[in-house]
Amino acid sequence: MEAWGRHALGERSILSGLPPLQRAWLSAVSDHPLPWYAEEKLRQGAYAALLGVTFSARPGNSLRWSALAVGDCCLFQVRNETLVACFPIEAAAAFNSRPYLIGSVRLQSDMQVTAARRFGSAEPGDRFLLASDAIAAWFLTRAEEGGRPWREIEEAGEAGFASWVRRQRESGAMRNDDVTLLTVTIAA
């Protein structure tokens, strides 16, 4: 996230921006002795999805967003209680157990091809939800059933979010996996 915010990693610089970040990660985790099993895991590396979104003002008081995704994190845009954008995955059935992920050790040469890009406009009151895979799959399932998953999340609130996630997992509605959610509302 830091690299995205500093523009060290972005839509035009994903291939050139990742190698220095990979070297920095390796240096940071190699600074102290590790048990043999951690050494082996270090050689294999860590893997993560990436979802970055940038908002920019345009002439005439309009707002534009652009997003870059690698892997199975999703962006959802809600306007006037209607889901107007799903990116990069648009159907719950499209989630699988082998998404393309960014490696901390190796950079795959097809990263530029695999990185999905999307652009759109934003209006005051629009809500953007950036979600990791487990909650994104739940969100799309609910939306496909005709629900308003953004409302369920909003009703849980920040204080009740963890217990809400636990209930979704216990009921089988959400996979038992890590859950990250960031909500951005465009101000008037």
Short mmCIF file of the C-alpha atoms (twelve columns), coordinates in Angstrom:
data_MODEL
# 
_entry.id   MODEL 
# 
loop_
_atom_site.group_PDB 
_atom_site.id 
_atom_site.type_symbol 
_atom_site.label_atom_id 
_atom_site.label_alt_id 
_atom_site.label_comp_id 
_atom_site.label_asym_id 
_atom_site.label_seq_id 
_atom_site.Cartn_x 
_atom_site.Cartn_y 
_atom_site.Cartn_z 
_atom_site.pdbx_PDB_model_num 
ATOM 1   C CA . MET A 1   0.000   0.000   0.000   1 
ATOM 2   C CA . GLU A 2   2.804   2.373   0.804   1 
ATOM 3   C CA . ALA A 3   4.355   1.926   -2.629  1 
ATOM 4   C CA . TRP A 4   1.019   2.622   -4.319  1 
ATOM 5   C CA . GLY A 5   0.567   5.798   -2.276  1 
ATOM 6   C CA . ARG A 6   4.073   7.022   -3.152  1 
ATOM 7   C CA . HIS A 7   3.437   6.217   -6.835  1 
ATOM 8   C CA . ALA A 8   6.405   3.811   -6.720  1 
ATOM 9   C CA . LEU A 9   4.021   1.132   -7.901  1 
ATOM 10  C CA . GLY A 10  1.207   1.942   -10.245 1 
ATOM 11  C CA . GLU A 11  -0.493  1.305   -13.515 1 
ATOM 12  C CA . ARG A 12  2.497   2.250   -15.622 1 
ATOM 13  C CA . SER A 13  5.217   1.044   -13.268 1 
ATOM 14  C CA . ILE A 14  4.154   -2.371  -12.023 1 
ATOM 15  C CA . LEU A 15  6.964   -4.240  -13.780 1 
ATOM 16  C CA . SER A 16  9.667   -1.699  -12.946 1 
ATOM 17  C CA . GLY A 17  8.339   -0.921  -9.461  1 
ATOM 18  C CA . LEU A 18  8.154   -4.443  -8.049  1 
ATOM 19  C CA . PRO A 19  11.831  -5.575  -8.168  1 
ATOM 20  C CA . PRO A 20  13.093  -2.879  -5.737  1 
ATOM 21  C CA . LEU A 21  10.193  -3.677  -3.398  1 
ATOM 22  C CA . GLN A 22  10.994  -7.383  -3.589  1 
ATOM 23  C CA . ARG A 23  14.653  -6.691  -2.737  1 
ATOM 24  C CA . ALA A 24  13.642  -4.476  0.205   1 
ATOM 25  C CA . TRP A 25  11.314  -7.194  1.528   1 
ATOM 26  C CA . LEU A 26  14.012  -9.856  1.252   1 
ATOM 27  C CA . SER A 27  16.525  -7.627  3.028   1 
ATOM 28  C CA . ALA A 28  14.074  -6.846  5.835   1 
ATOM 29  C CA . VAL A 29  13.153  -10.471 6.520   1 
ATOM 30  C CA . SER A 30  16.734  -11.734 6.164   1 
ATOM 31  C CA . ASP A 31  18.168  -9.409  8.821   1 
ATOM 32  C CA . HIS A 32  17.903  -11.963 11.635  1 
ATOM 33  C CA . PRO A 33  18.406  -15.723 11.957  1 
ATOM 34  C CA . LEU A 34  15.399  -17.846 11.121  1 
ATOM 35  C CA . PRO A 35  14.511  -21.476 11.930  1 
ATOM 36  C CA . TRP A 36  15.067  -23.937 9.070   1 
ATOM 37  C CA . TYR A 37  11.364  -24.094 8.149   1 
ATOM 38  C CA . ALA A 38  11.171  -20.279 7.957   1 
ATOM 39  C CA . GLU A 39  14.304  -20.263 5.773   1 
ATOM 40  C CA . GLU A 40  12.560  -22.647 3.363   1 
ATOM 41  C CA . LYS A 41  9.432   -20.480 3.321   1 
ATOM 42  C CA . LEU A 42  11.652  -17.439 2.692   1 
ATOM 43  C CA . ARG A 43  13.111  -19.123 -0.412  1 
ATOM 44  C CA . GLN A 44  9.579   -19.820 -1.689  1 
ATOM 45  C CA . GLY A 45  8.481   -16.259 -0.966  1 
ATOM 46  C CA . ALA A 46  5.187   -14.698 -0.024  1 
ATOM 47  C CA . TYR A 47  2.318   -14.023 -2.407  1 
ATOM 48  C CA . ALA A 48  -0.350  -11.351 -2.399  1 
ATOM 49  C CA . ALA A 49  -3.066  -9.806  -4.501  1 
ATOM 50  C CA . LEU A 50  -2.963  -6.100  -5.326  1 
ATOM 51  C CA . LEU A 51  -5.835  -3.691  -5.807  1 
ATOM 52  C CA . GLY A 52  -5.059  -0.023  -6.188  1 
ATOM 53  C CA . VAL A 53  -7.435  2.793   -7.001  1 
ATOM 54  C CA . THR A 54  -6.680  6.429   -7.713  1 
ATOM 55  C CA . PHE A 55  -9.190  9.261   -7.753  1 
ATOM 56  C CA . SER A 56  -8.511  12.392  -9.768  1 
ATOM 57  C CA . ALA A 57  -10.433 15.607  -10.300 1 
ATOM 58  C CA . ARG A 58  -11.252 16.573  -13.848 1 
ATOM 59  C CA . PRO A 59  -12.258 19.925  -15.328 1 
ATOM 60  C CA . GLY A 60  -15.894 20.777  -14.767 1 
ATOM 61  C CA . ASN A 61  -15.971 19.376  -11.217 1 
ATOM 62  C CA . SER A 62  -16.089 15.748  -12.338 1 
ATOM 63  C CA . LEU A 63  -14.187 12.961  -10.627 1 
ATOM 64  C CA . ARG A 64  -12.529 10.020  -12.343 1 
ATOM 65  C CA . TRP A 65  -11.211 6.796   -10.859 1 
ATOM 66  C CA . SER A 66  -8.701  4.351   -12.245 1 
ATOM 67  C CA . ALA A 67  -7.889  0.958   -10.772 1 
ATOM 68  C CA . LEU A 68  -5.265  -1.733  -11.211 1 
ATOM 69  C CA . ALA A 69  -5.722  -5.289  -9.952  1 
ATOM 70  C CA . VAL A 70  -3.597  -8.395  -9.830  1 
ATOM 71  C CA . GLY A 71  -5.293  -11.345 -8.187  1 
ATOM 72  C CA . ASP A 72  -8.695  -11.688 -6.606  1 
ATOM 73  C CA . CYS A 73  -9.249  -8.553  -4.532  1 
ATOM 74  C CA . CYS A 74  -12.220 -6.592  -5.857  1 
ATOM 75  C CA . LEU A 75  -13.499 -3.053  -6.173  1 
ATOM 76  C CA . PHE A 76  -17.244 -2.432  -5.982  1 
ATOM 77  C CA . GLN A 77  -18.848 0.907   -6.809  1 
ATOM 78  C CA . VAL A 78  -22.324 1.631   -5.440  1 
ATOM 79  C CA . ARG A 79  -24.360 4.616   -6.648  1 
ATOM 80  C CA . ASN A 80  -27.902 5.376   -5.484  1 
ATOM 81  C CA . GLU A 81  -28.250 1.896   -3.953  1 
ATOM 82  C CA . THR A 82  -27.221 0.245   -7.230  1 
ATOM 83  C CA . LEU A 83  -24.056 -1.725  -7.869  1 
ATOM 84  C CA . VAL A 84  -22.563 0.036   -10.914 1 
ATOM 85  C CA . ALA A 85  -19.074 -1.500  -11.092 1 
ATOM 86  C CA . CYS A 86  -17.397 -4.779  -10.110 1 
ATOM 87  C CA . PHE A 87  -13.701 -5.072  -10.838 1 
ATOM 88  C CA . PRO A 88  -11.788 -7.247  -11.750 1 
ATOM 89  C CA . ILE A 89  -14.072 -10.186 -10.914 1 
ATOM 90  C CA . GLU A 90  -17.703 -9.739  -11.890 1 
ATOM 91  C CA . ALA A 91  -19.273 -13.069 -10.845 1 
ATOM 92  C CA . ALA A 92  -19.042 -15.114 -7.657  1 
ATOM 93  C CA . ALA A 93  -18.413 -18.283 -9.682  1 
ATOM 94  C CA . ALA A 94  -15.200 -16.763 -11.073 1 
ATOM 95  C CA . PHE A 95  -13.360 -17.084 -7.737  1 
ATOM 96  C CA . ASN A 96  -11.026 -20.048 -7.521  1 
ATOM 97  C CA . SER A 97  -8.240  -21.366 -5.308  1 
ATOM 98  C CA . ARG A 98  -5.424  -20.458 -7.724  1 
ATOM 99  C CA . PRO A 99  -5.555  -16.734 -8.493  1 
ATOM 100 C CA . TYR A 100 -2.624  -15.024 -10.123 1 
ATOM 101 C CA . LEU A 101 -0.673  -13.364 -7.288  1 
ATOM 102 C CA . ILE A 102 2.387   -11.135 -6.979  1 
ATOM 103 C CA . GLY A 103 5.385   -12.983 -5.561  1 
ATOM 104 C CA . SER A 104 7.871   -11.445 -3.153  1 
ATOM 105 C CA . VAL A 105 10.776  -13.370 -4.663  1 
ATOM 106 C CA . ARG A 106 10.045  -13.755 -8.359  1 
ATOM 107 C CA . LEU A 107 8.357   -11.448 -10.817 1 
ATOM 108 C CA . GLN A 108 6.536   -13.283 -13.554 1 
ATOM 109 C CA . SER A 109 7.117   -11.820 -16.991 1 
ATOM 110 C CA . ASP A 110 3.410   -11.878 -17.854 1 
ATOM 111 C CA . MET A 111 2.549   -9.516  -14.960 1 
ATOM 112 C CA . GLN A 112 1.809   -6.658  -17.363 1 
ATOM 113 C CA . VAL A 113 -0.669  -8.839  -19.244 1 
ATOM 114 C CA . THR A 114 -2.253  -10.220 -16.062 1 
ATOM 115 C CA . ALA A 115 -2.716  -6.831  -14.399 1 
ATOM 116 C CA . ALA A 116 -6.285  -5.721  -15.091 1 
ATOM 117 C CA . ARG A 117 -7.138  -2.049  -15.480 1 
ATOM 118 C CA . ARG A 118 -10.420 -0.210  -15.318 1 
ATOM 119 C CA . PHE A 119 -11.536 3.406   -15.350 1 
ATOM 120 C CA . GLY A 120 -14.765 5.109   -14.416 1 
ATOM 121 C CA . SER A 121 -16.431 8.230   -13.154 1 
ATOM 122 C CA . ALA A 122 -17.488 8.975   -9.611  1 
ATOM 123 C CA . GLU A 123 -20.217 11.204  -8.243  1 
ATOM 124 C CA . PRO A 124 -20.872 12.634  -4.786  1 
ATOM 125 C CA . GLY A 125 -22.386 9.927   -2.604  1 
ATOM 126 C CA . ASP A 126 -20.794 7.034   -4.517  1 
ATOM 127 C CA . ARG A 127 -19.382 4.320   -2.280  1 
ATOM 128 C CA . PHE A 128 -16.345 2.277   -3.229  1 
ATOM 129 C CA . LEU A 129 -15.677 -0.964  -1.384  1 
ATOM 130 C CA . LEU A 130 -12.238 -2.540  -1.835  1 
ATOM 131 C CA . ALA A 131 -12.433 -6.129  -0.634  1 
ATOM 132 C CA . SER A 132 -10.180 -9.148  -0.242  1 
ATOM 133 C CA . ASP A 133 -11.299 -12.383 -1.879  1 
ATOM 134 C CA . ALA A 134 -13.420 -13.996 0.852   1 
ATOM 135 C CA . ILE A 135 -15.633 -10.970 1.439   1 
ATOM 136 C CA . ALA A 136 -15.640 -10.113 -2.292  1 
ATOM 137 C CA . ALA A 137 -16.995 -13.590 -3.145  1 
ATOM 138 C CA . TRP A 138 -19.630 -13.208 -0.412  1 
ATOM 139 C CA . PHE A 139 -20.508 -9.722  -1.741  1 
ATOM 140 C CA . LEU A 140 -20.984 -10.935 -5.320  1 
ATOM 141 C CA . THR A 141 -23.035 -13.930 -4.209  1 
ATOM 142 C CA . ARG A 142 -25.387 -11.663 -2.252  1 
ATOM 143 C CA . ALA A 143 -25.618 -9.188  -5.150  1 
ATOM 144 C CA . GLU A 144 -26.402 -12.014 -7.609  1 
ATOM 145 C CA . GLU A 145 -29.194 -13.149 -5.269  1 
ATOM 146 C CA . GLY A 146 -30.707 -9.661  -5.532  1 
ATOM 147 C CA . GLY A 147 -29.431 -8.457  -2.166  1 
ATOM 148 C CA . ARG A 148 -27.693 -5.252  -1.214  1 
ATOM 149 C CA . PRO A 149 -24.523 -6.539  0.423   1 
ATOM 150 C CA . TRP A 150 -23.202 -3.015  0.957   1 
ATOM 151 C CA . ARG A 151 -26.177 -2.417  3.259   1 
ATOM 152 C CA . GLU A 152 -25.419 -5.539  5.321   1 
ATOM 153 C CA . ILE A 153 -21.827 -4.375  5.760   1 
ATOM 154 C CA . GLU A 154 -22.950 -0.858  6.654   1 
ATOM 155 C CA . GLU A 155 -25.445 -2.176  9.221   1 
ATOM 156 C CA . ALA A 156 -22.719 -4.273  10.886  1 
ATOM 157 C CA . GLY A 157 -20.743 -1.075  11.410  1 
ATOM 158 C CA . GLU A 158 -17.092 -0.755  12.229  1 
ATOM 159 C CA . ALA A 159 -17.530 -1.885  15.839  1 
ATOM 160 C CA . GLY A 160 -19.561 -4.969  14.887  1 
ATOM 161 C CA . PHE A 161 -17.665 -5.917  11.743  1 
ATOM 162 C CA . ALA A 162 -15.503 -8.693  13.264  1 
ATOM 163 C CA . SER A 163 -18.475 -10.451 14.864  1 
ATOM 164 C CA . TRP A 164 -20.494 -10.031 11.651  1 
ATOM 165 C CA . VAL A 165 -17.670 -11.716 9.673   1 
ATOM 166 C CA . ARG A 166 -17.560 -14.520 12.249  1 
ATOM 167 C CA . ARG A 167 -21.324 -15.102 11.849  1 
ATOM 168 C CA . GLN A 168 -20.993 -15.174 8.049   1 
ATOM 169 C CA . ARG A 169 -18.238 -17.774 8.322   1 
ATOM 170 C CA . GLU A 170 -20.144 -19.879 10.854  1 
ATOM 171 C CA . SER A 171 -23.232 -19.908 8.615   1 
ATOM 172 C CA . GLY A 172 -21.119 -20.978 5.612   1 
ATOM 173 C CA . ALA A 173 -21.973 -17.806 3.685   1 
ATOM 174 C CA . MET A 174 -18.334 -16.666 3.691   1 
ATOM 175 C CA . ARG A 175 -15.156 -18.712 3.324   1 
ATOM 176 C CA . ASN A 176 -12.997 -18.891 6.434   1 
ATOM 177 C CA . ASP A 177 -10.163 -16.798 5.029   1 
ATOM 178 C CA . ASP A 178 -8.624  -13.444 5.811   1 
ATOM 179 C CA . VAL A 179 -10.975 -10.493 5.363   1 
ATOM 180 C CA . THR A 180 -9.953  -6.966  4.508   1 
ATOM 181 C CA . LEU A 181 -12.393 -4.232  3.561   1 
ATOM 182 C CA . LEU A 182 -11.843 -0.549  2.847   1 
ATOM 183 C CA . THR A 183 -14.804 1.724   2.163   1 
ATOM 184 C CA . VAL A 184 -14.488 5.125   0.483   1 
ATOM 185 C CA . THR A 185 -17.463 7.477   0.159   1 
ATOM 186 C CA . ILE A 186 -17.206 10.399  -2.236  1 
ATOM 187 C CA . ALA A 187 -18.129 13.599  -0.393  1 
ATOM 188 C CA . ALA A 188 -20.436 16.224  -1.875  1 
# 
